[in-house]
Amino acid sequence: MDWGFILAGLGVGIMVGMTGVGGGSLMTPILIFGFSISPMIAVGTDLLFAAVTKAGGVWSYWRHGVVHWQVVRRLALGSLPATMLTLVILHQLEVEGEQLSIIITRALGVALVLTSSAILLKGVVGDWLQTRQDNTAVSALYSLRIEGKQKALATIVTGACLGVMVTLSSVGAGALGAAILLFLYPKMRGVEIVATDIAHAVPLTALAGFGHASVGTVDWHLLGWLVMGSLPGIYIGSHLGVRISDKIMRPLLAVLLFGVGLKCLLG
């Protein structure tokens, strides 16, 4: 039994339970830089890890009726085809292992920087946009929030962008997806944003994960150890999260992810 991987799953599970984000954002860098796992294996394994750990959350949220399935369908309409297309392109290009590792590491860096920015600047950007609603560009952006074809298309495009990002890096379906949904659907409560985001992340990460598995970039034994640690970790984290202020945890997580993202980009 590899206790290191179990403890990694436990630690990430606790962070996810406490903050609601950090699964793919933390696990992939930990596997790459902490355990020297190949970037391809780290991403492929982490995608299925995310699908398994989030599936239980979907069941719980579904029972409480807080998942907006229409929004999930819109996101999936963009993300699932984009995921399949990304997997096909990677396969057709026949990129060498070392080159693919560089591509994935750079994609991971971009995804982590965007995710950390979404966590840290979500409120600041929202306030800044609200004070400039008279601006033509900002006004056009806000028009996307009005229910209609434009809003549906913006959601589908968001899903497509997340599909590419998640397939390449295993990061983006959490905090980044939630931040965009929060802007597009301002009438949705926080719990509905989280529930809808997680419901979309399960099929997205599962499809991307099995796509990686089809080309042999998933370590099934590693996946088992990680899941073994993460399930009790999420339970522990959900209880700790009640006692530790979100105003403390989220900025710390954002700074950590930003630092790891820069490391991926700068090498």
One Martini backbone bead per residue (centre of mass of N, CA, C, O) as a GRO file, in nm:
protein
  267
    1MET     BB    1   0.095   0.037   0.024
    2ASP     BB    2   0.055   0.386  -0.070
    3TRP     BB    3   0.059   0.645   0.152
    4GLY     BB    4   0.119   0.896  -0.016
    5PHE     BB    5  -0.138   0.887  -0.197
    6ILE     BB    6  -0.346   0.881   0.028
    7LEU     BB    7  -0.258   1.153   0.157
    8ALA     BB    8  -0.311   1.322  -0.095
    9GLY     BB    9  -0.613   1.259  -0.109
   10LEU     BB   10  -0.679   1.366   0.171
   11GLY     BB   11  -0.582   1.660   0.139
   12VAL     BB   12  -0.760   1.730  -0.107
   13GLY     BB   13  -1.029   1.654   0.020
   14ILE     BB   14  -1.020   1.866   0.244
   15MET     BB   15  -1.005   2.114   0.057
   16VAL     BB   16  -1.270   2.061  -0.093
   17GLY     BB   17  -1.451   2.058   0.163
   18MET     BB   18  -1.372   2.358   0.253
   19THR     BB   19  -1.394   2.522  -0.056
   20GLY     BB   20  -1.489   2.356  -0.339
   21VAL     BB   21  -1.186   2.354  -0.429
   22GLY     BB   22  -0.879   2.180  -0.576
   23GLY     BB   23  -0.861   1.913  -0.710
   24GLY     BB   24  -0.716   1.954  -0.991
   25SER     BB   25  -0.536   2.197  -0.899
   26LEU     BB   26  -0.370   2.005  -0.691
   27MET     BB   27  -0.322   1.709  -0.786
   28THR     BB   28  -0.151   1.740  -1.041
   29PRO     BB   29   0.094   1.893  -0.914
   30ILE     BB   30   0.155   1.678  -0.700
   31LEU     BB   31   0.221   1.448  -0.900
   32ILE     BB   32   0.444   1.597  -1.058
   33PHE     BB   33   0.622   1.741  -0.814
   34GLY     BB   34   0.594   1.520  -0.573
   35PHE     BB   35   0.605   1.223  -0.764
   36SER     BB   36   0.702   1.228  -1.068
   37ILE     BB   37   0.471   1.230  -1.261
   38SER     BB   38   0.353   1.215  -1.550
   39PRO     BB   39   0.155   1.444  -1.699
   40MET     BB   40  -0.030   1.244  -1.848
   41ILE     BB   41  -0.096   1.065  -1.600
   42ALA     BB   42  -0.194   1.287  -1.410
   43VAL     BB   43  -0.433   1.387  -1.578
   44GLY     BB   44  -0.585   1.121  -1.636
   45THR     BB   45  -0.620   1.036  -1.336
   46ASP     BB   46  -0.752   1.301  -1.229
   47LEU     BB   47  -1.010   1.292  -1.394
   48LEU     BB   48  -1.126   1.031  -1.259
   49PHE     BB   49  -1.104   1.135  -0.972
   50ALA     BB   50  -1.310   1.365  -1.012
   51ALA     BB   51  -1.553   1.195  -1.101
   52VAL     BB   52  -1.578   1.026  -0.843
   53THR     BB   53  -1.584   1.253  -0.616
   54LYS     BB   54  -1.836   1.416  -0.755
   55ALA     BB   55  -2.071   1.212  -0.775
   56GLY     BB   56  -2.172   1.228  -0.481
   57GLY     BB   57  -2.250   1.530  -0.493
   58VAL     BB   58  -2.474   1.509  -0.702
   59TRP     BB   59  -2.667   1.333  -0.542
   60SER     BB   60  -2.709   1.531  -0.310
   61TYR     BB   61  -2.807   1.778  -0.481
   62TRP     BB   62  -3.044   1.636  -0.625
   63ARG     BB   63  -3.211   1.581  -0.367
   64HIS     BB   64  -3.230   1.913  -0.319
   65GLY     BB   65  -3.287   2.067  -0.601
   66VAL     BB   66  -3.002   2.250  -0.714
   67VAL     BB   67  -3.000   2.159  -1.010
   68HIS     BB   68  -2.939   2.299  -1.335
   69TRP     BB   69  -3.000   2.118  -1.615
   70GLN     BB   70  -3.001   2.323  -1.845
   71VAL     BB   71  -2.711   2.425  -1.792
   72VAL     BB   72  -2.573   2.154  -1.815
   73ARG     BB   73  -2.653   2.103  -2.112
   74ARG     BB   74  -2.514   2.351  -2.231
   75LEU     BB   75  -2.228   2.285  -2.141
   76ALA     BB   76  -2.217   1.996  -2.270
   77LEU     BB   77  -2.261   2.090  -2.568
   78GLY     BB   78  -1.960   2.203  -2.559
   79SER     BB   79  -1.761   2.009  -2.393
   80LEU     BB   80  -1.783   1.722  -2.522
   81PRO     BB   81  -1.695   1.785  -2.813
   82ALA     BB   82  -1.430   1.931  -2.730
   83THR     BB   83  -1.303   1.687  -2.596
   84MET     BB   84  -1.302   1.494  -2.838
   85LEU     BB   85  -1.141   1.681  -3.027
   86THR     BB   86  -0.887   1.702  -2.852
   87LEU     BB   87  -0.822   1.398  -2.848
   88VAL     BB   88  -0.796   1.363  -3.155
   89ILE     BB   89  -0.572   1.570  -3.205
   90LEU     BB   90  -0.360   1.441  -3.019
   91HIS     BB   91  -0.357   1.174  -3.178
   92GLN     BB   92  -0.300   1.282  -3.472
   93LEU     BB   93  -0.027   1.436  -3.408
   94GLU     BB   94   0.176   1.252  -3.261
   95VAL     BB   95   0.304   1.339  -3.003
   96GLU     BB   96   0.557   1.340  -2.819
   97GLY     BB   97   0.606   1.287  -2.492
   98GLU     BB   98   0.774   1.545  -2.427
   99GLN     BB   99   0.593   1.747  -2.580
  100LEU     BB  100   0.329   1.680  -2.428
  101SER     BB  101   0.432   1.759  -2.149
  102ILE     BB  102   0.470   2.058  -2.217
  103ILE     BB  103   0.181   2.124  -2.301
  104ILE     BB  104   0.045   2.037  -2.033
  105THR     BB  105   0.206   2.219  -1.841
  106ARG     BB  106   0.118   2.487  -1.973
  107ALA     BB  107  -0.186   2.443  -1.946
  108LEU     BB  108  -0.178   2.422  -1.641
  109GLY     BB  109  -0.071   2.706  -1.585
  110VAL     BB  110  -0.305   2.864  -1.710
  111ALA     BB  111  -0.535   2.733  -1.542
  112LEU     BB  112  -0.425   2.821  -1.260
  113VAL     BB  113  -0.422   3.125  -1.304
  114LEU     BB  114  -0.724   3.151  -1.371
  115THR     BB  115  -0.832   3.018  -1.113
  116SER     BB  116  -0.700   3.207  -0.904
  117SER     BB  117  -0.833   3.462  -1.019
  118ALA     BB  118  -1.127   3.372  -0.975
  119ILE     BB  119  -1.103   3.357  -0.666
  120LEU     BB  120  -0.970   3.646  -0.598
  121LEU     BB  121  -1.143   3.846  -0.829
  122LYS     BB  122  -1.450   3.812  -0.838
  123GLY     BB  123  -1.553   4.062  -0.674
  124VAL     BB  124  -1.387   4.287  -0.810
  125VAL     BB  125  -1.488   4.251  -1.102
  126GLY     BB  126  -1.788   4.282  -1.042
  127ASP     BB  127  -1.771   4.573  -0.930
  128TRP     BB  128  -1.635   4.702  -1.179
  129LEU     BB  129  -1.862   4.640  -1.384
  130GLN     BB  130  -2.100   4.784  -1.236
  131THR     BB  131  -1.959   5.081  -1.266
  132ARG     BB  132  -1.959   5.016  -1.613
  133GLN     BB  133  -2.247   4.977  -1.767
  134ASP     BB  134  -2.226   5.223  -1.983
  135ASN     BB  135  -2.041   5.070  -2.130
  136THR     BB  136  -2.048   4.911  -2.425
  137ALA     BB  137  -1.894   4.647  -2.359
  138VAL     BB  138  -2.026   4.592  -2.082
  139SER     BB  139  -2.318   4.596  -2.185
  140ALA     BB  140  -2.283   4.352  -2.376
  141LEU     BB  141  -2.203   4.155  -2.153
  142TYR     BB  142  -2.469   4.189  -1.981
  143SER     BB  143  -2.668   4.082  -2.206
  144LEU     BB  144  -2.602   3.773  -2.150
  145ARG     BB  145  -2.799   3.758  -1.886
  146ILE     BB  146  -3.025   3.743  -2.082
  147GLU     BB  147  -3.263   3.546  -2.166
  148GLY     BB  148  -3.147   3.349  -2.448
  149LYS     BB  149  -2.952   3.289  -2.715
  150GLN     BB  150  -2.700   3.431  -2.605
  151LYS     BB  151  -2.684   3.278  -2.335
  152ALA     BB  152  -2.673   2.993  -2.450
  153LEU     BB  153  -2.417   3.038  -2.623
  154ALA     BB  154  -2.229   3.128  -2.390
  155THR     BB  155  -2.251   2.855  -2.241
  156ILE     BB  156  -2.142   2.673  -2.466
  157VAL     BB  157  -1.868   2.816  -2.497
  158THR     BB  158  -1.780   2.768  -2.211
  159GLY     BB  159  -1.782   2.459  -2.230
  160ALA     BB  160  -1.569   2.438  -2.455
  161CYS     BB  161  -1.335   2.569  -2.300
  162LEU     BB  162  -1.340   2.367  -2.065
  163GLY     BB  163  -1.289   2.111  -2.230
  164VAL     BB  164  -1.003   2.181  -2.325
  165MET     BB  165  -0.872   2.246  -2.049
  166VAL     BB  166  -0.937   1.978  -1.902
  167THR     BB  167  -0.804   1.777  -2.103
  168LEU     BB  168  -0.508   1.907  -2.072
  169SER     BB  169  -0.515   1.967  -1.721
  170SER     BB  170  -0.780   1.912  -1.518
  171VAL     BB  171  -0.853   2.224  -1.523
  172GLY     BB  172  -1.163   2.450  -1.463
  173ALA     BB  173  -1.445   2.319  -1.363
  174GLY     BB  174  -1.460   2.482  -1.106
  175ALA     BB  175  -1.391   2.792  -1.041
  176LEU     BB  176  -1.417   2.895  -1.333
  177GLY     BB  177  -1.703   2.794  -1.393
  178ALA     BB  178  -1.840   2.936  -1.150
  179ALA     BB  179  -1.768   3.230  -1.226
  180ILE     BB  180  -1.927   3.235  -1.495
  181LEU     BB  181  -2.204   3.152  -1.384
  182LEU     BB  182  -2.231   3.394  -1.191
  183PHE     BB  183  -2.259   3.595  -1.426
  184LEU     BB  184  -2.483   3.462  -1.616
  185TYR     BB  185  -2.642   3.364  -1.323
  186PRO     BB  186  -2.745   3.580  -1.080
  187LYS     BB  187  -3.010   3.417  -0.963
  188MET     BB  188  -2.830   3.214  -0.856
  189ARG     BB  189  -2.735   3.040  -0.609
  190GLY     BB  190  -2.455   2.926  -0.471
  191VAL     BB  191  -2.545   2.624  -0.450
  192GLU     BB  192  -2.634   2.611  -0.752
  193ILE     BB  193  -2.363   2.664  -0.880
  194VAL     BB  194  -2.209   2.428  -0.755
  195ALA     BB  195  -2.401   2.198  -0.843
  196THR     BB  196  -2.390   2.254  -1.151
  197ASP     BB  197  -2.083   2.236  -1.184
  198ILE     BB  198  -2.055   1.942  -1.085
  199ALA     BB  199  -2.256   1.807  -1.283
  200HIS     BB  200  -2.074   1.882  -1.530
  201ALA     BB  201  -1.794   1.759  -1.440
  202VAL     BB  202  -1.847   1.456  -1.451
  203PRO     BB  203  -1.877   1.399  -1.763
  204LEU     BB  204  -1.624   1.552  -1.847
  205THR     BB  205  -1.406   1.391  -1.681
  206ALA     BB  206  -1.488   1.112  -1.778
  207LEU     BB  207  -1.440   1.147  -2.080
  208ALA     BB  208  -1.147   1.244  -2.060
  209GLY     BB  209  -1.041   1.003  -1.894
  210PHE     BB  210  -1.118   0.774  -2.099
  211GLY     BB  211  -0.953   0.894  -2.325
  212HIS     BB  212  -0.683   0.853  -2.180
  213ALA     BB  213  -0.717   0.545  -2.127
  214SER     BB  214  -0.715   0.459  -2.438
  215VAL     BB  215  -0.385   0.559  -2.433
  216GLY     BB  216  -0.253   0.493  -2.135
  217THR     BB  217  -0.301   0.768  -1.915
  218VAL     BB  218  -0.381   0.559  -1.672
  219ASP     BB  219  -0.351   0.492  -1.320
  220TRP     BB  220  -0.530   0.264  -1.143
  221HIS     BB  221  -0.379   0.236  -0.876
  222LEU     BB  222  -0.354   0.535  -0.815
  223LEU     BB  223  -0.656   0.594  -0.814
  224GLY     BB  224  -0.725   0.416  -0.570
  225TRP     BB  225  -0.554   0.568  -0.356
  226LEU     BB  226  -0.684   0.849  -0.389
  227VAL     BB  227  -0.977   0.770  -0.324
  228MET     BB  228  -0.922   0.651  -0.042
  229GLY     BB  229  -0.842   0.942   0.071
  230SER     BB  230  -1.073   1.146  -0.028
  231LEU     BB  231  -1.339   1.062   0.108
  232PRO     BB  232  -1.261   1.131   0.405
  233GLY     BB  233  -1.158   1.419   0.339
  234ILE     BB  234  -1.429   1.548   0.261
  235TYR     BB  235  -1.565   1.498   0.532
  236ILE     BB  236  -1.366   1.660   0.703
  237GLY     BB  237  -1.373   1.932   0.544
  238SER     BB  238  -1.679   1.994   0.583
  239HIS     BB  239  -1.635   2.041   0.896
  240LEU     BB  240  -1.401   2.253   0.891
  241GLY     BB  241  -1.540   2.474   0.711
  242VAL     BB  242  -1.726   2.584   0.940
  243ARG     BB  243  -1.467   2.700   1.122
  244ILE     BB  244  -1.336   2.823   0.862
  245SER     BB  245  -1.279   3.091   0.693
  246ASP     BB  246  -1.323   3.176   0.361
  247LYS     BB  247  -1.144   3.441   0.371
  248ILE     BB  248  -0.884   3.261   0.420
  249MET     BB  249  -0.876   3.008   0.229
  250ARG     BB  250  -0.907   3.120  -0.064
  251PRO     BB  251  -0.654   3.304  -0.082
  252LEU     BB  252  -0.450   3.080  -0.020
  253LEU     BB  253  -0.525   2.902  -0.260
  254ALA     BB  254  -0.474   3.112  -0.483
  255VAL     BB  255  -0.171   3.157  -0.428
  256LEU     BB  256  -0.085   2.865  -0.468
  257LEU     BB  257  -0.188   2.831  -0.762
  258PHE     BB  258  -0.027   3.065  -0.885
  259GLY     BB  259   0.256   2.955  -0.820
  260VAL     BB  260   0.227   2.687  -0.977
  261GLY     BB  261   0.158   2.815  -1.249
  262LEU     BB  262   0.430   2.961  -1.286
  263LYS     BB  263   0.605   2.709  -1.278
  264CYS     BB  264   0.482   2.582  -1.536
  265LEU     BB  265   0.554   2.826  -1.730
  266LEU     BB  266   0.876   2.862  -1.644
  267GLY     BB  267   1.010   2.572  -1.534
   0.00000   0.00000   0.00000
